[in-house]
Amino acid sequence: MRKLIVKALKKPFTAVVFALIVGFILGAVALAVGGYDPVRAYNYLFTGVFSSTNRMMQVLVDAVPIIFTGLAVAFAGKTGLFNIGADGQFILGQITGAVIGYYVPMPPVLHPVFILLCAFTIGGVYAGLASWLKNRFGIHEVISTIMLNWIAYYFMIFIVNMKSVKVPGSQHSPEILSSAKINFFSREFRSTEEGMSFVDKYPLLKPFVQTDAGYAIILMIGVSVLLWVILKYTRLGYELRAVGYNRFAAEFAAMPVKRNAILSMFISGGVSATGGALLVMSTSYYITMLGASEGYGWDGIAVALIAGNHPIGCIFAGLLYAGLKFGGLEIQSRMRAPTEIIKIMIGVLVLFIALAPALPRLAERLDRKE
């Protein structure tokens, strides 16, 4: 029995399972202390997510931007850098999607591609600036990226408040052109007789028609796999990981450490900004002043930690995170319970994931005792 426990403790997945169990237990305690039935609340949590295909698809749609910021943080983390600025890079992606999506008319196929390329480049340059500051002046990327977050935040508010951008009588920019939208089916199609008859004829496609599902989901999976392949199977990925494992050993091996650091942050920032552009092109269709405070980049940090900085793991961690947030809204609406309880669960989850390195040490102690 002890051997099985030791073997389990050495596996990274054990830390995730342990963190989930503790998170749900403490969430139940918080619900009970607040005067709410934990069993009933968790029933609403799970049924709120899994009760229909539409709800499950919506969780997937909600997870896309969180997964992109998680990928950005995870990629930088694999190379020894801590990209706290994913939120600012994400915001710049939103601005790019909204501005080019409305003010630069293009053919339907080329328009989204052009927006994504611009967003990736702008986000990459913005993140690369933090790495350049570290190489040139020794400024830690945590400090510089936090400051860059605020610059991006207020820049978004400035853009929305411009007379040429702000829609009169509102707090948002104009809706992007239809050529820039990447949904499988348009929102207008859902409410038409043609759309309703289409759902009746093809019931399996109902979640794709009645939600904001689109090509962003396919791009999210593709980017996750691409980053994993780059890190694991390419020379570039080997050099980037080598810098992350031991910067001094990489320098001794004549690897271009400073160049790789800038390249790593460029890719990380580009991925985060791509997520922001995809959010505008598939869900929001415009930017608002409140949109700058949604905190997708901060959620991405939690996703990356839960996934252990693994690109493929970010998909599942993002789905878990989005599912908890979506189910938490169900608890709030059905039981009038505060959503802070779900945030407590997520916080505990991240905390115990951070304690994961202690589990292999515990396994070693059990081995020695045996």
MIPAGU-391129 format. One record per residue (C-alpha): x, y, z; residue number from 1. Coordinates in steps of 0.001 Angstrom, whole numbers, plus 500000, padded with zeros to 6 digits. Layout:
# MIPAGU-391129
+--------+--------+--------+-----+
!     c1 !     c2 !     c3 !  nr !
+--------+--------+--------+-----+
!      X !      Y !      Z ! NUM !
...
+--------+--------+--------+-----+
//
This chain:
# MIPAGU-391129
+--------+--------+--------+-----+
!     c1 !     c2 !     c3 !  nr !
+--------+--------+--------+-----+
! 500000 ! 500000 ! 500000 !   1 !
! 502836 ! 502366 ! 500896 !   2 !
! 504522 ! 501708 ! 497545 !   3 !
! 501343 ! 502675 ! 495702 !   4 !
! 501077 ! 505887 ! 497729 !   5 !
! 504720 ! 506748 ! 497046 !   6 !
! 504269 ! 506079 ! 493333 !   7 !
! 501138 ! 508245 ! 493220 !   8 !
! 502786 ! 511123 ! 495095 !   9 !
! 505556 ! 511287 ! 492517 !  10 !
! 503101 ! 511936 ! 489676 !  11 !
! 502243 ! 515604 ! 488924 !  12 !
! 498574 ! 514716 ! 488309 !  13 !
! 498260 ! 513691 ! 491979 !  14 !
! 498772 ! 517297 ! 493045 !  15 !
! 495895 ! 518414 ! 490798 !  16 !
! 493534 ! 515756 ! 492167 !  17 !
! 494569 ! 516552 ! 495746 !  18 !
! 494066 ! 520273 ! 495156 !  19 !
! 490616 ! 519643 ! 493656 !  20 !
! 489527 ! 517548 ! 496621 !  21 !
! 490741 ! 520104 ! 499159 !  22 !
! 489248 ! 522951 ! 497121 !  23 !
! 485798 ! 521358 ! 497042 !  24 !
! 485989 ! 520500 ! 500750 !  25 !
! 486869 ! 524066 ! 501736 !  26 !
! 484247 ! 525367 ! 499332 !  27 !
! 481669 ! 523194 ! 501091 !  28 !
! 482829 ! 524528 ! 504463 !  29 !
! 482505 ! 528111 ! 503205 !  30 !
! 478990 ! 527382 ! 501930 !  31 !
! 477972 ! 525775 ! 505216 !  32 !
! 479364 ! 528666 ! 507259 !  33 !
! 477425 ! 531068 ! 505046 !  34 !
! 474200 ! 529157 ! 505733 !  35 !
! 473921 ! 527365 ! 502369 !  36 !
! 473492 ! 523653 ! 501729 !  37 !
! 476773 ! 522431 ! 500149 !  38 !
! 475191 ! 519355 ! 498562 !  39 !
! 472491 ! 521412 ! 496903 !  40 !
! 475006 ! 524036 ! 495825 !  41 !
! 477330 ! 521492 ! 494192 !  42 !
! 474337 ! 519914 ! 492509 !  43 !
! 473574 ! 523287 ! 490920 !  44 !
! 477260 ! 523690 ! 490068 !  45 !
! 477479 ! 520451 ! 488095 !  46 !
! 473999 ! 520488 ! 486575 !  47 !
! 474539 ! 524125 ! 485590 !  48 !
! 477440 ! 522984 ! 483421 !  49 !
! 476380 ! 519508 ! 482252 !  50 !
! 472585 ! 519788 ! 482071 !  51 !
! 472599 ! 520607 ! 478345 !  52 !
! 474904 ! 520589 ! 475352 !  53 !
! 474371 ! 524336 ! 474989 !  54 !
! 475760 ! 524941 ! 478466 !  55 !
! 478772 ! 522710 ! 477872 !  56 !
! 479487 ! 524490 ! 474616 !  57 !
! 479191 ! 527855 ! 476344 !  58 !
! 481755 ! 526754 ! 478928 !  59 !
! 484088 ! 525871 ! 476046 !  60 !
! 483484 ! 529294 ! 474468 !  61 !
! 484149 ! 531020 ! 477805 !  62 !
! 487341 ! 529002 ! 478263 !  63 !
! 488964 ! 530094 ! 474991 !  64 !
! 490300 ! 533520 ! 476130 !  65 !
! 491392 ! 532096 ! 479500 !  66 !
! 493245 ! 529267 ! 477777 !  67 !
! 495050 ! 531721 ! 475483 !  68 !
! 496306 ! 533799 ! 478409 !  69 !
! 497176 ! 530574 ! 480225 !  70 !
! 499213 ! 529459 ! 477212 !  71 !
! 501006 ! 532805 ! 477191 !  72 !
! 501982 ! 532547 ! 480853 !  73 !
! 502863 ! 528848 ! 480518 !  74 !
! 505120 ! 529383 ! 477498 !  75 !
! 507051 ! 532147 ! 479244 !  76 !
! 507215 ! 530041 ! 482406 !  77 !
! 508783 ! 527135 ! 480520 !  78 !
! 511587 ! 529456 ! 479464 !  79 !
! 512280 ! 530837 ! 482932 !  80 !
! 510245 ! 534047 ! 482585 !  81 !
! 507152 ! 535105 ! 484530 !  82 !
! 504798 ! 536980 ! 482233 !  83 !
! 502545 ! 538911 ! 484605 !  84 !
! 501630 ! 541181 ! 481694 !  85 !
! 499332 ! 538756 ! 479881 !  86 !
! 496373 ! 540931 ! 480846 !  87 !
! 497835 ! 544031 ! 479199 !  88 !
! 498800 ! 542084 ! 476086 !  89 !
! 495282 ! 540618 ! 475968 !  90 !
! 493809 ! 544130 ! 476145 !  91 !
! 495971 ! 545277 ! 473238 !  92 !
! 494641 ! 542312 ! 471269 !  93 !
! 491099 ! 543428 ! 472041 !  94 !
! 491873 ! 546965 ! 470856 !  95 !
! 493440 ! 545617 ! 467666 !  96 !
! 490442 ! 543404 ! 466954 !  97 !
! 487943 ! 546193 ! 467560 !  98 !
! 489771 ! 548929 ! 465624 !  99 !
! 490855 ! 546897 ! 462587 ! 100 !
! 487617 ! 544929 ! 462673 ! 101 !
! 485603 ! 548102 ! 462111 ! 102 !
! 487857 ! 550699 ! 460469 ! 103 !
! 489726 ! 548458 ! 458015 ! 104 !
! 487190 ! 546721 ! 455742 ! 105 !
! 488508 ! 543636 ! 453985 ! 106 !
! 487182 ! 540434 ! 452367 ! 107 !
! 485705 ! 537927 ! 454877 ! 108 !
! 488541 ! 535389 ! 454760 ! 109 !
! 491414 ! 537871 ! 454807 ! 110 !
! 489950 ! 540156 ! 457457 ! 111 !
! 490237 ! 537788 ! 460471 ! 112 !
! 493686 ! 536620 ! 459343 ! 113 !
! 494947 ! 540194 ! 459081 ! 114 !
! 493537 ! 541059 ! 462519 ! 115 !
! 495195 ! 538031 ! 464130 ! 116 !
! 498562 ! 538776 ! 462532 ! 117 !
! 498419 ! 542397 ! 463690 ! 118 !
! 497307 ! 541395 ! 467204 ! 119 !
! 500072 ! 538788 ! 467510 ! 120 !
! 502709 ! 541278 ! 466367 ! 121 !
! 501522 ! 544115 ! 468616 ! 122 !
! 501192 ! 541871 ! 471664 ! 123 !
! 504570 ! 540295 ! 470951 ! 124 !
! 506369 ! 543618 ! 470656 ! 125 !
! 504674 ! 544868 ! 473826 ! 126 !
! 505789 ! 541800 ! 475803 ! 127 !
! 509227 ! 541814 ! 474181 ! 128 !
! 509730 ! 545320 ! 475541 ! 129 !
! 509716 ! 543902 ! 479081 ! 130 !
! 512359 ! 541352 ! 478134 ! 131 !
! 514485 ! 544030 ! 476461 ! 132 !
! 514312 ! 546142 ! 479617 ! 133 !
! 515536 ! 543144 ! 481585 ! 134 !
! 518424 ! 542499 ! 479205 ! 135 !
! 519425 ! 546153 ! 478926 ! 136 !
! 518835 ! 547547 ! 482411 ! 137 !
! 518265 ! 544499 ! 484623 ! 138 !
! 514616 ! 545398 ! 485333 ! 139 !
! 512758 ! 542258 ! 486380 ! 140 !
! 509964 ! 541271 ! 484003 ! 141 !
! 507447 ! 540963 ! 486867 ! 142 !
! 507776 ! 544671 ! 487656 ! 143 !
! 507821 ! 545887 ! 484057 ! 144 !
! 504909 ! 543710 ! 482892 ! 145 !
! 502737 ! 544819 ! 485815 ! 146 !
! 503363 ! 548454 ! 484863 ! 147 !
! 502687 ! 547660 ! 481199 ! 148 !
! 499332 ! 546173 ! 482238 ! 149 !
! 498196 ! 549539 ! 483574 ! 150 !
! 499397 ! 551343 ! 480468 ! 151 !
! 497338 ! 549004 ! 478286 ! 152 !
! 494353 ! 549326 ! 480624 ! 153 !
! 494216 ! 553120 ! 480449 ! 154 !
! 495060 ! 553105 ! 476754 ! 155 !
! 491911 ! 551059 ! 476147 ! 156 !
! 489834 ! 553575 ! 478101 ! 157 !
! 491437 ! 556383 ! 476081 ! 158 !
! 490610 ! 554649 ! 472786 ! 159 !
! 486990 ! 553995 ! 473754 ! 160 !
! 486502 ! 557625 ! 474827 ! 161 !
! 487753 ! 559042 ! 471523 ! 162 !
! 484970 ! 560884 ! 469674 ! 163 !
! 485795 ! 559044 ! 466480 ! 164 !
! 485485 ! 555667 ! 468240 ! 165 !
! 482898 ! 555898 ! 471001 ! 166 !
! 479319 ! 555231 ! 469943 ! 167 !
! 477171 ! 558220 ! 471042 ! 168 !
! 475140 ! 557495 ! 474161 ! 169 !
! 477150 ! 554393 ! 475033 ! 170 !
! 480396 ! 553287 ! 476676 ! 171 !
! 481701 ! 551111 ! 473862 ! 172 !
! 483201 ! 551188 ! 470379 ! 173 !
! 481263 ! 550337 ! 467187 ! 174 !
! 480513 ! 546685 ! 466486 ! 175 !
! 483047 ! 545093 ! 464157 ! 176 !
! 482122 ! 544326 ! 460561 ! 177 !
! 480570 ! 540975 ! 459727 ! 178 !
! 483647 ! 540139 ! 457626 ! 179 !
! 485723 ! 540123 ! 460842 ! 180 !
! 483437 ! 537787 ! 462811 ! 181 !
! 484474 ! 534148 ! 463090 ! 182 !
! 481393 ! 532424 ! 464552 ! 183 !
! 480187 ! 529220 ! 462946 ! 184 !
! 476704 ! 530766 ! 462734 ! 185 !
! 475787 ! 534432 ! 463113 ! 186 !
! 473648 ! 535664 ! 466010 ! 187 !
! 471068 ! 536936 ! 463554 ! 188 !
! 470717 ! 533435 ! 462078 ! 189 !
! 469612 ! 532006 ! 465441 ! 190 !
! 466424 ! 534067 ! 465676 ! 191 !
! 465290 ! 533597 ! 462087 ! 192 !
! 462829 ! 530953 ! 460950 ! 193 !
! 465574 ! 529484 ! 458811 ! 194 !
! 467825 ! 529144 ! 461861 ! 195 !
! 465127 ! 527500 ! 463989 ! 196 !
! 464228 ! 525062 ! 461241 ! 197 !
! 467935 ! 524292 ! 460773 ! 198 !
! 468203 ! 523358 ! 464472 ! 199 !
! 465108 ! 521155 ! 464189 ! 200 !
! 466589 ! 519437 ! 461154 ! 201 !
! 470089 ! 519011 ! 462640 ! 202 !
! 469660 ! 518796 ! 466445 ! 203 !
! 473296 ! 517761 ! 466944 ! 204 !
! 474380 ! 521182 ! 465655 ! 205 !
! 472152 ! 523033 ! 468129 ! 206 !
! 474995 ! 524047 ! 470513 ! 207 !
! 476974 ! 525427 ! 467565 ! 208 !
! 474020 ! 527521 ! 466349 ! 209 !
! 472691 ! 528794 ! 469675 ! 210 !
! 476025 ! 529805 ! 471227 ! 211 !
! 478975 ! 531952 ! 470163 ! 212 !
! 480979 ! 528895 ! 469131 ! 213 !
! 483341 ! 529618 ! 466276 ! 214 !
! 486739 ! 529097 ! 464750 ! 215 !
! 488353 ! 530484 ! 467905 ! 216 !
! 487936 ! 527018 ! 469454 ! 217 !
! 489820 ! 525383 ! 466587 ! 218 !
! 492561 ! 528024 ! 466763 ! 219 !
! 492862 ! 527517 ! 470523 ! 220 !
! 493461 ! 523780 ! 470101 ! 221 !
! 495853 ! 524368 ! 467215 ! 222 !
! 497925 ! 526964 ! 469109 ! 223 !
! 498107 ! 524698 ! 472174 ! 224 !
! 499430 ! 521800 ! 470111 ! 225 !
! 501811 ! 524065 ! 468181 ! 226 !
! 503375 ! 525497 ! 471348 ! 227 !
! 503751 ! 521991 ! 472788 ! 228 !
! 505479 ! 520793 ! 469612 ! 229 !
! 507779 ! 523837 ! 469573 ! 230 !
! 508833 ! 523350 ! 473186 ! 231 !
! 509255 ! 519573 ! 472998 ! 232 !
! 510480 ! 518734 ! 469508 ! 233 !
! 512294 ! 521736 ! 468020 ! 234 !
! 515765 ! 523146 ! 468493 ! 235 !
! 514275 ! 526524 ! 469351 ! 236 !
! 512152 ! 524931 ! 472056 ! 237 !
! 515179 ! 523100 ! 473448 ! 238 !
! 517149 ! 526336 ! 473689 ! 239 !
! 514226 ! 528182 ! 475270 ! 240 !
! 513722 ! 525440 ! 477854 ! 241 !
! 517453 ! 525314 ! 478524 ! 242 !
! 517371 ! 529003 ! 479436 ! 243 !
! 514432 ! 528306 ! 481741 ! 244 !
! 516147 ! 525391 ! 483482 ! 245 !
! 519530 ! 527077 ! 483963 ! 246 !
! 520349 ! 530440 ! 482424 ! 247 !
! 524039 ! 530215 ! 483303 ! 248 !
! 524449 ! 526734 ! 481832 ! 249 !
! 522761 ! 527970 ! 478638 ! 250 !
! 525219 ! 530883 ! 478470 ! 251 !
! 528128 ! 528473 ! 479023 ! 252 !
! 526812 ! 526385 ! 476099 ! 253 !
! 526995 ! 529510 ! 473900 ! 254 !
! 523234 ! 529779 ! 473522 ! 255 !
! 521876 ! 533279 ! 472694 ! 256 !
! 520228 ! 533745 ! 476088 ! 257 !
! 519210 ! 537390 ! 475704 ! 258 !
! 517835 ! 536868 ! 472211 ! 259 !
! 515906 ! 533794 ! 473338 ! 260 !
! 514448 ! 535706 ! 476272 ! 261 !
! 513096 ! 538396 ! 473946 ! 262 !
! 511807 ! 535766 ! 471511 ! 263 !
! 510085 ! 533873 ! 474318 ! 264 !
! 508281 ! 536977 ! 475572 ! 265 !
! 507419 ! 537954 ! 471996 ! 266 !
! 505686 ! 534610 ! 471423 ! 267 !
! 504043 ! 534736 ! 474860 ! 268 !
! 502686 ! 538253 ! 474354 ! 269 !
! 501569 ! 537432 ! 470830 ! 270 !
! 499564 ! 534443 ! 472030 ! 271 !
! 497865 ! 536481 ! 474755 ! 272 !
! 496996 ! 539303 ! 472314 ! 273 !
! 495620 ! 536731 ! 469870 ! 274 !
! 493213 ! 535606 ! 472586 ! 275 !
! 492048 ! 539196 ! 473043 ! 276 !
! 491427 ! 539643 ! 469319 ! 277 !
! 489528 ! 536342 ! 469156 ! 278 !
! 487295 ! 537428 ! 472050 ! 279 !
! 486265 ! 540524 ! 470097 ! 280 !
! 485787 ! 538615 ! 466837 ! 281 !
! 483718 ! 535804 ! 468336 ! 282 !
! 481916 ! 537037 ! 471457 ! 283 !
! 481924 ! 540741 ! 472357 ! 284 !
! 482259 ! 542348 ! 468862 ! 285 !
! 483436 ! 545633 ! 470432 ! 286 !
! 485476 ! 546999 ! 473335 ! 287 !
! 484191 ! 548785 ! 476431 ! 288 !
! 485821 ! 550610 ! 479312 ! 289 !
! 484619 ! 547889 ! 481676 ! 290 !
! 486089 ! 545269 ! 479361 ! 291 !
! 489569 ! 546350 ! 480399 ! 292 !
! 488922 ! 545123 ! 483947 ! 293 !
! 487689 ! 541607 ! 483162 ! 294 !
! 491018 ! 540138 ! 484234 ! 295 !
! 491516 ! 537417 ! 481628 ! 296 !
! 495280 ! 537725 ! 482005 ! 297 !
! 495133 ! 537164 ! 485757 ! 298 !
! 492913 ! 534128 ! 485221 ! 299 !
! 495526 ! 532870 ! 482780 ! 300 !
! 498161 ! 532859 ! 485527 ! 301 !
! 495980 ! 530520 ! 487583 ! 302 !
! 495353 ! 528302 ! 484549 ! 303 !
! 499087 ! 528049 ! 483816 ! 304 !
! 499834 ! 527123 ! 487435 ! 305 !
! 497115 ! 524456 ! 487483 ! 306 !
! 498452 ! 523043 ! 484199 ! 307 !
! 502042 ! 523034 ! 485431 ! 308 !
! 502995 ! 525272 ! 482478 ! 309 !
! 502100 ! 522480 ! 480035 ! 310 !
! 500447 ! 523828 ! 476842 ! 311 !
! 498100 ! 520848 ! 476438 ! 312 !
! 497323 ! 520913 ! 480154 ! 313 !
! 496197 ! 524537 ! 479776 ! 314 !
! 493214 ! 523321 ! 477725 ! 315 !
! 491909 ! 521146 ! 480559 ! 316 !
! 492838 ! 523668 ! 483254 ! 317 !
! 491038 ! 526409 ! 481320 ! 318 !
! 487939 ! 524245 ! 480935 ! 319 !
! 487994 ! 523520 ! 484674 ! 320 !
! 488383 ! 527205 ! 485483 ! 321 !
! 485619 ! 528283 ! 483090 ! 322 !
! 483344 ! 525505 ! 484337 ! 323 !
! 483762 ! 526589 ! 487961 ! 324 !
! 483014 ! 530208 ! 487061 ! 325 !
! 479998 ! 529254 ! 484937 ! 326 !
! 478644 ! 526897 ! 487604 ! 327 !
! 479279 ! 529518 ! 490260 ! 328 !
! 476868 ! 531847 ! 488493 ! 329 !
! 474261 ! 529072 ! 488691 ! 330 !
! 474791 ! 528802 ! 492446 ! 331 !
! 474442 ! 532557 ! 492755 ! 332 !
! 471226 ! 532752 ! 490740 ! 333 !
! 469544 ! 529675 ! 492255 ! 334 !
! 470619 ! 530029 ! 495895 ! 335 !
! 471597 ! 533720 ! 496122 ! 336 !
! 475016 ! 532553 ! 497311 ! 337 !
! 477965 ! 534890 ! 496699 ! 338 !
! 480266 ! 533985 ! 493812 ! 339 !
! 483195 ! 534647 ! 496145 ! 340 !
! 482769 ! 531067 ! 497340 ! 341 !
! 483781 ! 529840 ! 493882 ! 342 !
! 486735 ! 532230 ! 494003 ! 343 !
! 487719 ! 530669 ! 497335 ! 344 !
! 487687 ! 527248 ! 495677 ! 345 !
! 489818 ! 528481 ! 492782 ! 346 !
! 492224 ! 530189 ! 495182 ! 347 !
! 492624 ! 527022 ! 497255 ! 348 !
! 493098 ! 525029 ! 494063 ! 349 !
! 495930 ! 527286 ! 492894 ! 350 !
! 497479 ! 527342 ! 496382 ! 351 !
! 497693 ! 523558 ! 496631 ! 352 !
! 498939 ! 523288 ! 493062 ! 353 !
! 501734 ! 525636 ! 494102 ! 354 !
! 502536 ! 523226 ! 496941 ! 355 !
! 502861 ! 520333 ! 494470 ! 356 !
! 506699 ! 520178 ! 494701 ! 357 !
! 506287 ! 519102 ! 498341 ! 358 !
! 504566 ! 515839 ! 497356 ! 359 !
! 507617 ! 514165 ! 495724 ! 360 !
! 509637 ! 515105 ! 498807 ! 361 !
! 507006 ! 513445 ! 500968 ! 362 !
! 507288 ! 510376 ! 498748 ! 363 !
! 511070 ! 510324 ! 499254 ! 364 !
! 510621 ! 510470 ! 503026 ! 365 !
! 508196 ! 507559 ! 502941 ! 366 !
! 510707 ! 505637 ! 500800 ! 367 !
! 513474 ! 506256 ! 503334 ! 368 !
! 511285 ! 505160 ! 506221 ! 369 !
! 510470 ! 501948 ! 504428 ! 370 !
+--------+--------+--------+-----+
//
